[in-house]
């Protein structure tokens, strides 16, 4: 019951919070990736995850962190995005991390192209809210936390994590 709650309620809620926060402010508070790591730790304890599986999840998170901070170093993503990417990869594990990375990249590309297109069109006055103005600003980046959350949401029902939670 606890494992199901963590995977089917807590994990999605944290993803939604990260996406909304990033969309509204172009930041992802450190507390959200930390909460994802804590959620994974609680899940591992609740399911009695074997040490080998735990190591696979840790390796997925570490590899994702190295890749994401490489992207951060080159200015492609923000630091919050990098930490979120690694925390989600930790949660999903080695088996599903590559598929997550691919889906997040596709969603990130679509989000980028969509924002580039929308930024070419004048913003109607009734939409002139601070967070929308920021999204529309051609000098701003892309809130990739939205793409990361979308990739995780789409993949989640097909993951080993989800199957393990469903049978816990």
Secondary structure in CASP SS format (residue, H / E / C, confidence):
PFRMAT SS
TARGET T0000
AUTHOR 0000-0000-0000
METHOD secondary structure of the structure
MODEL  1
X C 1.00
X H 1.00
X H 1.00
X H 1.00
X H 1.00
X H 1.00
X H 1.00
X H 1.00
X H 1.00
X H 1.00
X H 1.00
X H 1.00
X H 1.00
X H 1.00
X H 1.00
X H 1.00
X H 1.00
X H 1.00
X H 1.00
X H 1.00
X H 1.00
X H 1.00
X H 1.00
X H 1.00
X H 1.00
X C 1.00
X C 1.00
X C 1.00
X C 1.00
X H 1.00
X H 1.00
X H 1.00
X H 1.00
X H 1.00
X H 1.00
X H 1.00
X H 1.00
X H 1.00
X H 1.00
X H 1.00
X H 1.00
X H 1.00
X H 1.00
X H 1.00
X H 1.00
X H 1.00
X H 1.00
X C 1.00
X C 1.00
X C 1.00
X H 1.00
X H 1.00
X H 1.00
X H 1.00
X H 1.00
X H 1.00
X H 1.00
X H 1.00
X H 1.00
X H 1.00
X H 1.00
X H 1.00
X H 1.00
X H 1.00
X H 1.00
X H 1.00
X H 1.00
X H 1.00
X H 1.00
X H 1.00
X H 1.00
X H 1.00
X H 1.00
X C 1.00
X C 1.00
X C 1.00
X C 1.00
X C 1.00
X H 1.00
X H 1.00
X H 1.00
X H 1.00
X H 1.00
X H 1.00
X H 1.00
X H 1.00
X H 1.00
X H 1.00
X H 1.00
X H 1.00
X H 1.00
X H 1.00
X C 1.00
X H 1.00
X H 1.00
X H 1.00
X H 1.00
X H 1.00
X H 1.00
X H 1.00
X H 1.00
X H 1.00
X H 1.00
X H 1.00
X H 1.00
X H 1.00
X H 1.00
X H 1.00
X H 1.00
X H 1.00
X H 1.00
X H 1.00
X H 1.00
X H 1.00
X H 1.00
X H 1.00
X H 1.00
X H 1.00
X C 1.00
X C 1.00
X C 1.00
X C 1.00
X C 1.00
X C 1.00
X H 1.00
X H 1.00
X H 1.00
X C 1.00
X C 1.00
X H 1.00
X H 1.00
X H 1.00
X H 1.00
X H 1.00
X H 1.00
X H 1.00
X C 1.00
X C 1.00
X C 1.00
X C 1.00
X C 1.00
X C 1.00
X C 1.00
X H 1.00
X H 1.00
X H 1.00
X H 1.00
X H 1.00
X H 1.00
X H 1.00
X H 1.00
X H 1.00
X H 1.00
X H 1.00
X H 1.00
X H 1.00
X C 1.00
X C 1.00
X C 1.00
X H 1.00
X H 1.00
X H 1.00
X H 1.00
X H 1.00
X H 1.00
X H 1.00
X C 1.00
X C 1.00
END
